Amino acid sequence: MDKRKRWREQEQRLVERWNAAALRYRDVQAEISSQGAENEALKLKAQTARDEIEAVRREVARLKVEFNSGKRY
């Protein structure tokens, strides 16, 4: 049971990271659309948010492989 609890907490943190990164990306996209795409600082913020989403996506893929191989649950 201790492993399952730890895995659930890990998955919950992953969901929180995903939601936070997606929210940042949506906010930056809204700023870009209102101010125009010429702002380099906004482009950098958007790229950072995309990078975080991609990192979380890779982590989800790793957990999915663990689950499908029987290493989780």
C-alpha positions in Angstrom: 0.0 0.0 0.0 2.8 2.4 0.7 4.0 2.1 -2.9 0.6 2.9 -4.2 0.2 5.9 -2.0 3.6 7.2 -3.2 2.7 6.6 -6.8 -0.6 8.4 -6.4 1.1 11.4 -4.9 3.7 11.3 -7.7 0.9 11.2 -10.3 -1.0 14.1 -8.5 2.1 16.3 -8.6 2.5 15.5 -12.3 -1.1 16.5 -12.9 -0.5 19.8 -11.0 2.6 20.5 -13.0 0.7 19.8 -16.2 -2.1 22.1 -15.3 0.2 24.9 -14.1 2.3 24.7 -17.4 -0.9 24.7 -19.5 -2.3 27.7 -17.7 1.0 29.6 -18.1 1.0 28.8 -21.8 -2.6 29.9 -22.3 -1.9 33.1 -20.4 1.1 33.9 -22.5 -0.8 33.0 -25.7 -3.5 35.5 -24.7 -0.9 38.2 -24.0 0.7 37.5 -27.4 -2.6 37.8 -29.2 -3.4 41.0 -27.5 0.0 42.7 -27.8 1.2 41.1 -31.0 3.9 38.5 -31.7 6.8 41.0 -31.9 7.5 40.9 -28.1 10.6 38.7 -27.6 10.0 38.4 -23.9 6.6 36.9 -24.5 8.0 34.5 -27.1 10.5 33.3 -24.6 7.8 32.8 -21.9 5.8 30.8 -24.4 8.8 28.7 -25.3 9.5 28.0 -21.6 5.9 27.0 -21.0 6.0 24.7 -24.1 9.2 23.1 -22.8 7.7 22.4 -19.4 4.6 20.8 -21.1 6.9 18.7 -23.2 8.9 17.6 -20.1 5.7 16.6 -18.3 4.5 14.8 -21.4 7.8 12.7 -21.4 7.3 12.0 -17.7 3.7 10.8 -18.4 5.0 8.6 -21.2 7.5 7.0 -18.8 4.9 6.4 -16.2 2.6 4.9 -18.8 5.3 2.5 -19.9 5.9 1.5 -16.2 2.2 0.9 -15.8 1.8 -1.1 -19.0 4.8 -3.3 -18.2 3.4 -4.1 -14.7 5.9 -2.2 -12.7 3.2 0.0 -11.3 0.1 -1.3 -9.4 
